[in-house]
Structure formats: C-alpha cells, structure tokens
Amino acid sequence: MAGYSGLWPVAPTPFHPDGTVDYEGMTRVLDCMIDQGSDGLCILANFSEQFLITDEERRLLTERSLAHVAGRIPVIVTISHFATQIALDRARHAKTHGAAMVMMMPPYHGALLRGTAEQTYEQFARVSEAGVPIMVQDAPLSGVELPVSLLVRMAREIEMVKLFKIECPQAASKLRALVAEGGDAVEGPFDGEEAITLMADLDAGATGSMTSAMIPDQIKPVLSHHAAGDRAAAQAAYGRILPAVNFENRQCGFRSAKAVMVEGGVIASDHCRHPIPPLHPETRAQLLELVRPLDPVALSWGH
C-alpha cells in the first residue's frame, strides 16, 4: 500500500482581466508550485475552475502545462466528464503528453444525472484502457455516493485505479475503512479539501494530500513530520496553518490561491470568469492578514 505520497496541490488557472486564459501566467504558476517543494501537482481540477474552461482551452492548458513542467515533478490531469468516451479520450490525450496520472469524479451532470455504482465502475474500467494511473475523486460536488465497498472493488479489479482522493464529510472514517479493507490495492490514499481535515486524515492512513496552491510549502511539513513519526511536530505545524486554511475553505475557495499569487507577483490578475464573483476587498484583506505571518513562497515569489 501507499506507493504514492506527499503534497500534490491544485494549480489555479489564471485569466486576464478580459477573461481570456493567461497561458504565460500559467507557466509562472507551475514554476511557483515547483519552487514550493510540491511533490506533484494537479491541473484542470475544480480548484482550477475546470467547469469554466472550454474544450480547446483544456487541450492547450494540458499540452502547454505538461510541456513546461517537462517531468520536473509528476502532473495529474483532471479528466472528469459525464460521457465515458470523452473521459477516455481526455485520459489518452493526457497520457500522450506526459501526464503521470489522471483524476476523475464519478459520472454526474447537474443535480439529477448521477451515475449508479455499476455505471461508475464501468466508466472507470473503460478509462483504465488508456493505461495511465487513475485517482478517484470522492467529492461532494458530484453528488454520487461512493461506498467503501465500491472503491475497494475498483482498486482490486480495475488495473489503473490506484489512488483515492477522499474529501467527503467525515473523510477520516472513510479513509480508515478504505485503507483497512483495500490493503495493498490502495496505493495512494489522499485527502483534499484544502487540508481542512489533514491531521485526522493522516492519522486515519492518508499518505498524501491534494490542497490548493495557496501555501503548499507551509502545509508540507505537516505531512513530513507525520510520515517521520513525529506526531507532535506535525500537530504543531498543522496548528500554525489552520486559521489560514480554515478561512480559505470557508470564505474563499479557489479564489484564495489567486489572491495570494497576485499579491506575490506570480500572476497579474486574480480574475475569475462569470458567474463567479471576485473576492470582496475585506475578505481578501482578511485572507492576506492570515497568510502573511506564514511567509509562504507564493507571497514573495514574483518580487
């Protein structure tokens, strides 16, 4: 078990103030994330605003991002789609251009079109044909229930299903059961949701975390200390970052990383496409007030 570990944050997608993709800014985001000591990174996830990006922009972001990272660290490409063939095509495209793995949620569309357990199994089995490791994203956004029994079955029976990002309510309990029942078939039990439950999830058996790109260099010590068996040091490191992580999780969402990266000169604009509103100036100020004392790389990288 646990062939995958460490911190694999999600890259935000920068936009110019007119709403067009800032591809040059994207390369700076990636470089900043690598300079923060990330063990890997993820593009085109929900925190990358994948639901606001066109198919052509997705193609270009995949190809240009993977070419720019050029194997310096492994990259996960998110490929979720309700249509199984489209998810498979995206997986093949990502693999062709050098993705280390892909991440996908179960099939869903809106509030009412949700894949059954069998349809979910079948979709992941089809995408496995691309021959690239798959991370299953168990997130509330899909509205699809993924019981541990289904996840374990997928891990044991679908060749490329190797990793699991658990960010549902009471994630630690689910991770603990997944690790216990999945055994060696679960090669990468990860947590997510900005590390808001990181300590509980590590204690439950998580070996990695997929956070935002706001302060990954400050979150990584929690994982490093925990992996080394120094739970007290991990707890202290976690307590230090928790106010900022909580504010991000409850008040800002994916807009937080962009706000910090603009402040640090990584990107020029924190624009989010409509209908996503910008951060209220007071909310942004409160976020930076919590982040500055941590002195993360992203706050100074571009200066």
Steps between C-alpha positions, in 0.01 A plus 500: 500500500591869483712514186404866465554763766573864571343828402338536155327842488257618235617769260265795454428607143588868456288725280565845362258773618308454173438134587742340253737232626839633609718223360825677590367550852426127512867420450585731790241329719658163422852624569389654829337175606815304419709753692272445801624143526185332372541125448265516203223725375157485344352705217144551375341402830200669659736743672639570151150613397476211254126555473563846350752389236426411136610172342761681289637686801516169688699345216746788489536519879571126514758505223676822600504420871644152453757629253605777740528277807697259281516224757644709782223366723207273410180664378142381544250610235133510600282339232153473659205492261153345503570336163727198538650531152595863559666411832691221323608734219620753756698231681670390180581860411647565844711185487628583152629833623669367812248494786605279790138426580147625453229586752128464451176520690220248441265584211257779585336796332318761701298405804302209359710308245714278718669176408404188690764291674515267200520786249778656704689170506454460124620853426819461701558158341474653153731789584750248637549392139708815449772341710563792737455485881164635615419693818136466603368832630235445765362853534157633601479699176405191300217402731585136427540271799815290483484238777824348620394165360481648150836678534668181620345302214630756251848493654515121483339443162586805284867495411571873490288609798771555759432824687208643693444863594247494782343836582149407600356578844673298774783420259719348771251224574474414132876506452549272799253247361642528148854436619392210722285328238699589188842393622772498236251583225474857636832648392419862574245600765488880482297771670391830347273794571787742565638282784221612734494147651864411433610380843198277547547362149872429551420324826245292307759384247518767230847514347449810290296815465370707211461855623471832324812682379467774763754380761617148406851568629350569844274194492767253390676491841183356652527200267877471538491500880208256507674262258812512719295398803522836676131562562564786743699694241233426240229626735696819570554564129132436436389736775715773349331488159147407601355855534602581141383162369167535678447849358584376153266204530204687648529849349697496173526166326708491183526879493746494791803366312454760229475780754826392665674451166400848381629646825826310451547602138453150362207600278365837396129444557278299734206524257243220518258447216134592545286394679772467767520834687833650606601486863361785703786740582451442872506123455817527295662720764406255776645211300831678450505598866497131589743391229773765539632378839554155344736654241414255219706489181204616290489834681850596391576280199447766235671791680 
